Amino acid sequence: MFSPETCLRLIERGHDAVGVRDLGVNARPDREVAAAAAREGRALVTENVKDFAAEHDIIVVCVLKSHLPQRGMDAHLAEALDHWAAANPEPYVGLHWPKIGR
């Protein structure tokens, strides 16, 4: 969904971030991606809100690319996710919509 660069930027900010490629679920069905997130105890960041809206076992962070600037998207997304994580140290299971500043 998003560039692996976003994970690198989050790691630089002190987060334990991994991409779907690192988890071995790149291009796999959504249910396998969700299962991997659940197994790992990770939040799932996605633009495909519809595909993950019914998930009840994971934290789903919804981000629309159309709300991010094309130039520097990775940096802006990492910053938004960093702010969201700081404001939500123990997020509830379900959908979250972090504030995205342009």
C-alpha positions in Angstrom: 0.0 0.0 0.0 2.7 2.4 1.0 6.4 2.6 0.2 8.9 0.6 2.4 10.5 4.0 3.0 7.7 4.9 5.4 8.8 2.0 7.6 12.4 3.2 7.6 11.3 6.7 8.6 9.2 5.3 11.4 12.1 3.1 12.6 14.3 6.3 12.6 11.7 7.8 14.9 12.0 4.8 17.3 9.0 2.7 16.2 9.0 -1.0 15.5 7.7 -0.9 12.0 7.7 -3.6 9.3 6.2 -3.8 5.9 4.2 -6.6 4.4 7.2 -7.7 2.4 9.1 -8.2 5.7 6.2 -10.2 7.1 6.1 -12.4 4.0 2.5 -11.4 3.1 3.1 -9.0 0.2 0.5 -9.5 -2.5 -1.3 -12.1 -0.3 -5.1 -12.0 0.4 -6.3 -9.4 2.9 -7.2 -12.1 5.5 -3.6 -13.3 5.5 -2.3 -9.8 5.9 -4.7 -9.2 8.8 -3.7 -12.6 10.4 -0.1 -11.7 10.2 -0.8 -8.3 11.9 -2.7 -10.1 14.6 0.0 -12.7 15.2 2.7 -10.0 15.4 0.5 -7.7 17.6 0.9 -4.9 15.0 -1.3 -2.1 13.8 -2.1 -2.4 10.1 -1.8 0.8 8.1 -3.9 0.8 4.9 -5.7 2.8 2.4 -8.1 -0.1 1.7 -10.6 0.8 4.5 -13.4 -1.3 3.0 -11.2 -4.4 2.9 -10.3 -4.2 6.6 -13.3 -2.5 8.1 -14.8 -5.7 9.5 -11.6 -6.8 11.3 -12.2 -7.2 15.0 -8.8 -8.5 16.2 -6.4 -5.8 15.0 -5.8 -2.1 15.0 -6.4 -0.7 11.6 -5.0 2.7 10.8 -6.7 4.2 7.8 -4.8 6.6 5.6 -6.0 7.9 2.2 -3.2 8.7 -0.2 -5.3 11.5 -1.6 -4.9 13.2 1.7 -1.1 13.1 1.5 1.1 15.3 -0.7 2.6 13.5 -3.7 6.0 15.0 -3.0 7.5 13.7 0.2 4.6 11.3 0.9 6.7 8.9 3.0 7.9 11.7 5.3 4.5 13.1 5.7 2.9 9.7 6.4 5.7 8.8 8.9 5.2 12.1 10.7 1.4 11.6 10.8 1.7 8.0 12.1 4.3 9.1 14.7 2.0 11.8 16.0 -0.9 9.3 16.0 1.1 6.7 17.9 2.2 9.3 20.5 -1.4 10.4 21.0 -2.6 6.8 21.2 -0.1 4.7 23.2 -2.7 2.0 23.8 -5.0 2.1 20.8 -8.3 0.2 20.8 -8.9 -2.6 18.3 -10.7 -1.3 15.3 -10.5 1.6 12.8 -8.4 4.7 13.4 -8.1 7.8 11.2 -5.0 9.8 12.1 -4.9 13.5 11.3 -3.1 14.1 8.1 -1.7 17.6 7.6 -0.8 18.9 4.2 
